Amino acid sequence: MEDKDQTVREIESIISQIQGVSSGRLVCQDGDIVEIHVLADKTRSPKQVVRDIESAVLIKLGLELDHKRISVAQLGPDMVVPADKETRFQLKGINYSSENGTTTIMVTLKTGDNLYTAKITGPNSRQSRLKLTASATLSAVEQYLDIDGKLVVGDVQKINLCEQEIIISAFFLQSKYQEELLLGTAVNKGDDLESTVRASLDAINRRLALLKNN
């Protein structure tokens, strides 16, 4: 039951990150999803929102949603959505340098008025640079969380989907009793390192409140 509740929370979190969406709530019966209620603005059509929700949940969780169960209510121009008070990281800057077969990646993240910067050095290869970037992102996040060892970089990979290159970042969230896999994605718009940071934050931001409270 706890696993199903966690899946519901993850789906709701993914939905809330879709462009134009303010919030998403799932209604379950006997462990099955029977309704998905989405609140969105009018910048995009309901069909576009539904397609994005289906794609995002499939990519990140490997779950296929029934589009017939997704209902989208759109906000009028006179309706205001309360600001999201959840702490989230944003990419502020990324620097890359190489020398004598090694590379150094420095990532700066912002949350609220605070900046967190981390620097990682390692082998200068394409795959290594992606993992180093994910590690630097993780190190910056850990400065805010004041934790060490709970989050571990698993892997960073590129895939082709719908004629676009997607970066997938995988992290392991470790506790005394279990190990949870966190996945984040970002469309690569030409900058491998920046896309890796965004994919990493996509994975971490969804669990940030839980990590901070622990």
C-alpha positions, 0 to 999 in steps of 0.5 A: 500500500505504501508503494502505491501511495508513493507512486500516486505522489510521484505521478502528481508531482510529475503532473504539476511540472507540466507546462501550464499545469498548476496542480494534479490530483489522483483519485484511486479505488482499490489501488487503481487510478480511476480519475486524474483531475488537472488544473491548468491555465489557458496557454495550451489546449487540454489535449496538449496537456493530456498528451504531455502528462501521458508522455512524462509519466511514461518516460519517468515511471514507465507507467501508461495512463488512460487518457480517458481518465484525465480531466483538465480544468482551465483557469480563467484570466481572473483566477489566481493560483497560489504560489508554490511554496515548495523549495526547488532548485534552479540552475544558476550557472555551469562552468567547464574546463579541461587540462592534461586529460582531466576535466573540472565541472562547476555547478551553481544552483539557486533556491530562494535567495541562496546560491550553492556551488560545487566543483568536481574533477575527473577523466575528460571523456564524454560519458565521464563529463555527464556523470561528473556534472550530475555529481556536481549537481548532487554535491551542490544540493547536499550543501543545502540539505546538509547531508552526505551519502543519502543520494548517490549518482547511478548513471546518466544516459542519452536516448532518442525519443520522438526524434529528440535527444533526451538526457536521463539522470538516475540517482539512488536515495538510500536509507536504513531499510531501502534504496529508491531509484530517482529518475529525471529527464530533460530534452537536450537542446544542444548543451549536454552539460546543462541538460544533465543538470536539468535532468538531475534537478528533475529527479531531485526536486520531486523528493527534495521536501522529503529529504529536507525533512529527514 
